[in-house]
Amino acid sequence: LTFTLLNASGQHARFAAMAREYGLEGCAVSRDAVHPVTELPRLYRASDLCIQASKAEGFGWSPREALSCGVPVIVSDVGGMRGDFEGMGLGYPPGDAGALAEKIRQALADPAGMRAMALKGRAYVLERYGRKKAMDDLKRLIEEVRHGC
């Protein structure tokens, strides 16, 4: 089991210290830099789970990106993620490490169920945020602006 921290929060040293404290130093990998966007799909696809353990969150792009790659997600029920992943991932109360641990155990015990949720999430994300939707929205906006001039 490997845990990888993929963000630019500056919390990499804290992540490594926590991993050592819990006896996971051989399982924890910390990436010091933000990865190019083109590298993220490969990193997501190499994952068994994406865990967004935010205590505050505006939108929650990372779990949506993971779902677009077919990767199951566990998210804290906070901010822009509150209720958005129902049926597409597992949620838990923010800051509740015990609940998060239980959700991780649940996910690892049911890979087929998590995969089914991830595929449902993938379809949702591609429909709601995919390239076709973005292009259709842009076309509609251009038409609105053109007719409004």
N, C-alpha and C positions, 0 to 999 in steps of 0.2 A: 504494500500500500504506500503510495507516494502522494504527498501533499505539496502542491506548488503554488506559491503566491505570485500572481501575475498582476501587479499594479504598480503605480508610481506614488504610493502614499508615503514612502519613506519609512515604513514600518518593517522593513526587511530584517533588521537586527532584532527587533522585538519578536517577530515570527520565528526566527531561528532560536532565540532564547526560550520561547514557549515550547518549541519542539523538543529541545534538550530537557526542559523541566518535566515534560510528560513522557520522556523516554523514546521520542520519535525522531531523534536527530538523524538517523539513517534513512528516514522516510520523508524528511522535509527538504524541499528544494526551493530556494528563493531566487527570483530573477530580479536583478538590480535595475533594469531599465524597462521602459515601456517598449513593447514589441511593435514593429511595424504592423500596420493593419493587415498586410498581406500574409503575415506569419501567424496571426491569431487562429484562422480556421484549422491549421495543422495542430496547434496546441490544444484547441478545443477537442478535435477529433481523437487526439491521443488520450483524452480524459475519460474516466468512468463517470464522473460527476462534476458539475459546476456548483460550487457553494458560494452564494453571495450572503455573507454574514454581517451585513451593514446594520449599524444602529440608527442611521439616517440615510436616506437615499432619495434622490430626485426622481429618477426614472427606472434605472436598473437595466442598462444596455447589456452588461455582461451575460446575465442569464438568457436574455433574448438571443444574443449572438450564439451562445452555447446551444440553445434549442434549434436555431437555424442549421446547426451542424449535427443535429440528432442526438445531442448529449443531454442526459437527464439533469434536472436542476433542483437544488434545495435553496430556498430564499427566506430571509427574515421578513416577517409580515410588517413592513414599514414603508412609508412614503409611497413612491410610484410603483412599488412592487405589491403593495397591500391588495390582496385579492386578485391580482392580475394573472396569477399562475395556477388558479384553481383547475384541477384536473390535468394540468400540464407539468406539474412538479409538486414538491412537498414544501410546505411553509411551517414556520415555527415563530414563537414570540421573540422579538429582538432582544439580544443580550442574555438569553436563556441558554447557557452552554449545555446543560443537561438535556434540554429539548432538542438542541441541534445534534448532540451525540446520538440521541434516540432516532432522529430522522436519518442520520447517516447509517446506523445499524439497519433500520427499516429498508433503506434504499439498497444496501449491499445484500440483504437477504432476499430481495425480490427484483433481480435484474430484468426479468421479462416485463413485470409491471411498470418499472421505471422506463424501460425502453418504449413501451406503449404510450406512456405519458409524454415522453420526449418526441415521439413521432407526431402525436397530436399537437404538441407545441410547435414543432417544425412547420406543420401545415399552417397553423395560425400565424406564426411570425412571417412566413413567406407571403401569405395573403395580405397581411396588415402592413408589413414593412418592406416587402420585396421590391425588386427592381421594377417590375411591371406596375405595381401600385405607385411607386415614386414617379415613374414616367407619366402615368395617367394623371396624377395630381399636378405635375408640372405643366402638362398640356392644358389642363383645365384652368390653371392659374394664368397661363399665357393668354388663353382665350378671353378670360375675364378682364385682364388688363387691356388687351387689344380692343375689346368692345366698349370698355369704359373710357377710352381716350377720345 
